[in-house]
Amino acid sequence: MNSSKGNMVNAGAIMSLQQDLRAEAARLGFVAVGFAPATDDPEVVRRLHEWLAAGYHGTMGWMADRADVRQGPQSMWPAADSVIALGMSYCPDVDPLALEGDAEKARISVYAQGRDYHDVLKKAAKALARWLTAEGEKRGIPVELKLFVDTAPVMEKPLAQAAGLGWQGKHTCLVSRTHGSWLFLGAIYTTVPFAPDRPHQDRCGSCNACQVACPTNAFPAPYQIDARRCISYLNIEHKGPVAEEFRAALGNRIYGCDDCLAVCPWNKFADAGARNLAFVAREDLIEPKLDELLVLDDAAFRAKFSGSPIKRIGRNRFVRNCLYAAGNSGNAALRPLVAALLDDPDEVVADAARWALNRLP
């Protein structure tokens, strides 16, 4: 810890600032806020490098490229003293598994049914950072900071656990006793020596519901995930054709997968009323119809998913996913739409169309 600045500032002033910061974070829509030391955790560092060495990151080369700074706050920014961990709820008010096996409709992960969380969280985090800087100046507390929302080499989940927001469950995502598995995470690194909260204890116990629920056996062991087998990786991050061994397991999931999160027993305590209104699901994304999605060209795709995180994967990858869903649907009415994509300029889309057509009655 870099405590020299803290010794120059009244501890009571920092404590008061910390208390007021919690209130300001809540006002800005964060349902969870906690504080952790900015020191690198050797156990987190070890797990990261073991995960990368096993190749579990698949084609996400950016995970390995900056592993040296990803491994902890002070590896990225040696001046950091504290981490402010932030959580914003996107708790759904419907069952994420309700459309499983539906022959006409597709499944979009609940986190992507509303506005792009990157934009929402970043706007709120920037507002909090501005408040902290201004309040620090008023109170004679020097403030330097850096903020992150999922787009930098920062491991938000272990930091959130260290700050007491929840714990990394056996599905490797954060679990909160209050908000279940439905928290978007952000972090602010700062030079202010805030008092750390107590790290959250693991509350998974003997439960293995998330491990059993995974359609592709993406968990080689509890608390470990092989992204190469994870449906969210396959239909979002993976750019080429999905290996045939996984295509049937994709079912009608066309963007992400909620299965391991949705079955977590801690979700019974989560309240959709705590959800940020920006993440209220769009009506057209709650039960999207495959026949309407298969006909999207690039312009229509961009228009439909403007302001949505889905836009980032592009039309071709999205239609590829819809074709796999069509092939798994058993719905003969989709044959003409699938056949129309056999000559698609994108070979990955054409390959998915051939596979789907061969499976449809």
N, C-alpha and C positions, 0 to 999 in steps of 0.2 A: 504493500500500500504506500502511496505517496502522501504522507501525512504532514509534510512540512507546511503546506498551505493551510491545512486545518488547524495547525498550532497557532497560526497568525489570526485566526478568526474565532470569535466567541462561539463556543460550542452550543450555547443556548440559541444563538441566531441560526445556526445550521439546523438544529432540532426543530425550530419554529418553521423554517423554510421547508423542511421535509414534510411536516404535518400539513402545511398549506398546499404543497405540491400534490399530495394525495387527493386533497379536495378538488384541486384544479383538474387533475387527471380524470376524476369522476365526472366533473362538469363537462368535460370534453368527450365523454362517451366511453371511457375505459372502465370496465367493471372490475378489473384487477390491476393492482400496481404493487410492486415490491422492490426491495433494494438488496443488492448483493455486492460483495467485494469484487473488484475488477481483476483480481489475481487469476492467473490461469490455473485450472484444476488438473493435476497430473492424471487423474483417472479418466477425465473427459478426453484429454490429449491421447491417452493410450487407446481408448475405444475408437476414436476417430481414425487413428493410423491403422489399427487392426481392420477396421471396416473397409478402408481404402485398399489395404493390402489384399483383402479377400476378393476385391473386384466388385463388391456389392453396389458400387455407384454406377455400374453400367457405362453408358456413353456420356454421362454427366461429367465430362472432363474438368469442368470448372470447379468441381468439388475437390479434385486433387491438385489442380494448378495452384491454388492459393491456400493449401492446407497449412502452411506455416503461419499464416495470420488467422486462419479460421479456428485454430486450436484454442484460442482464448483472447479475452479483451486486451490484455497487455502485450500479447504477441502482435496485435494490430496497432495498438496505440499505447506505448509505455507510460504516457502521462496520465492515463485513466486511473481514477481512484475508486469510482463506484459505477455500478450498472443499475439503471432504472428499468425494470422489466414491466412491460405493459401488456394487458390482455383486453380484447374487445370481443364480445359475444356475438356469435352468429347462430345461436341455438334455433333449430328448425321447429316449426309448429305442426309438421306432418311427419309421418314415418318415412325415413329415407329409403326403406326397403319395400315400400308399398307397391312399386311398379315392377318388382322382380318377376321375370317371365312374361311380361305383357307383350303380346304379339304385334301391337300397333304403336306402342309408345317406347321412348328411350328414357334412360336414366342419366341425369346430370347431377353430379355431386352437389349437395346442398350449399356448399361454400361458394359455388359459382352461379347460383341462381339469382343473385342480386348484383349490386354494383361491384366493380373491381375493388377488392379489399386493399390492394396496394395503394390506390388513390385515397381511399377513405382513411386508412391508418396513417399514411404519411401526412395527410393534411392535419389530422388531430395531433400527431406527434410533433410536427413542426410548430403548431400553435403552443403546445406544452413547452417546447424548447425555447420559444420566444419569451413565454411567460417566465420561465426559470432564469433566463439571462437577465431580463429586466428586473425581476425581484431580487436576484443576487446583487445587482448593481445598487438597488435601493438600500439593501441591508449591509452593504460593504463586504459582500462575499464574492470573491473572484470566481467566475464561471466560464469554463471552456467545455465544449461538448461535441459529440458526434451522434447522429441518430440513424437508425437502420430499420428498414421494414422489408425483410425477405429478399433484398436484392444485393446484399453484400455478404462477404464471407464471415458470417456471424452465426453461431449455433444458439438460436433463441431458446430452444427447448431446455437444455441443461441450465442455461442462465435463468430461465423462468423458475425452474425447480430450486435453484440456489437462492432465489429471491422469495420463495415461499408461495408462488402462484399455484403450484400443483406439482405433479411428479410425472416423469416419463414412464408411461405404462408399458406393458409387454408388447403393445403394437408400435412402440417407440414415439408415439405422439403424446402431447401433454394431456394429463387428466386433472381436472379440478373437482374438488368435493362439492363446489357450488355450481359450477358451469359445465360439468361433464367433460366431454371431449370436444366441445364446440368453442374454442377460443382462437382468434387470430392474435399473433404475437408480434411485438415490436420491442426495440431496446434503445435506450439512450446511454451512451458512455459519457461520463463527466469527471472533471477534476475535483468536484466537491466531495469531501469525505463524509457521505451520509452514513448513518448507523445502519448496518445490514440487518435484514429480517432473518428469521430462522429458516433454514432450508426445509422444504416439505418432505415428509417421510413417504416412502412408497406404500400405497394402500391397495395394491393389486391382490395381495394375499395368494391364495391357491387358484384364483379364477384364471381360466384360460379361454374364455369365450371368444376373444379377438383372434386367438391363434386358430381355433376351430373354424371360425367363420370365413377365413381367407380362402377364396375360390382357387387360388393358384399356389398355395403353400409357400407364400413369400417370406415366412418367418423360419429361418433355420434353427432358431432357438428363441425363447422368450427374451425380449429387449433387443433383438437383432432383426434387421430387415434386409433382404436381398432385393434391392430395387429392380433388378433385372426380371424378377417374377411378379412385381407389384403392378396391379392393373392401373393405378394412377400414373405410374411411370410409363407403362406401355401405351396408354392412350393420350398422354400429354407430352411427356419428355421425348419418347422414342420416335424418331423421324422416319424410319424406313418401314417396310412391311413387318407386321407383328408375326413372330414365329408361329407356325401352324399349331404347335402344341398348346398355345394359350388362347387361340381365337374362340373356341367354343366357350371357354371359361369367362370370356369377356361378357357373355350374355348380351343384355341390351344397354350396357354401360358405355356411353359415348364420350364422357368427360369425367375423369376421376372415378373414385370408388369410395363408398361410405361404409362398407360392410363391417370392417374391424372396429370402426368408431361407433357405429349405430348399435352394436350389441353390448357395448360397455355398460355394466350395471349402474355405474355412477351417473349415467345420463338421467336417471329417474329424478335426480335432484335439480337438474338444469331447468331453467324457466325461460321459455321463449319470450316472455315479457321483458327480459333483460337484453334482448337482442338489439343491436344498433339498427335503426330503421332503414339505413342504407342497404342492409342485407336482407330485407324482406324480399321474398322470391318474386320474380316477374311471373305473371300468369302464364306467359307462353313458354316458360322454362320449367314449370312444375311438372307438366305432363306433355312434353314435346312429342309430336307425331312424326314417325320416321318418314312417312310419305312426303311431308312438307320439308324435311331436312335434306333428303337425298337430291332434291332438285336445285339446291343452292349453288349458284356460281359465285365467283370471287366477290363481285360487287354486292350481291344480295347477302352473302355471308358477313361482309364487313358492316353493312348497314344493320343487320339483325343483331350483331354482337358488339356494336359500338358501346363502350363503357363497361363491357363485361370482360372478365379474365379469360373467357373462352377465345376471344379474338386473337390472343397471342399465338395459338397453334396454327392459325391460317386455315383457309378453306380446304386444301387438299388433305391435310391430316384429319380434319374434322369429318369430311365426307368418307374418308377411309374408315373411321370408327363407325360411322352410320352404316356402312356396307357390312361390316362384321356383325353389327346388331341385326341387320336385315337377314343375313345368312343364318343367324341363330333364332330368328323369329318363327320360322315355320309358316309364315304368312305368304301364300301364293300371290296375293294381290300386289305384292311389292316387286314381282318379277319384271314387269315392264320398266320400272324405274331403275332397277339394278342393271338390266340389259342395256339401258341407255348410257351407262357409264363404262361399258366394256372397252370403248375406244377413247376413254378420257386421256387427254394429253399427258397427265401425270401417271407414270407406270405403276406407282404404288396404289393409286386409286383403281386403275384398270385391273391389277392383280387382285385387289379386294373384291372387285365386282365379279371376277371369274369365280373366285372362291365362294362368294355368296350365292351366285346363280346355281352352282352345282349342289348347293345344300337345300335350295328352296323346292317345294313340291310343284 
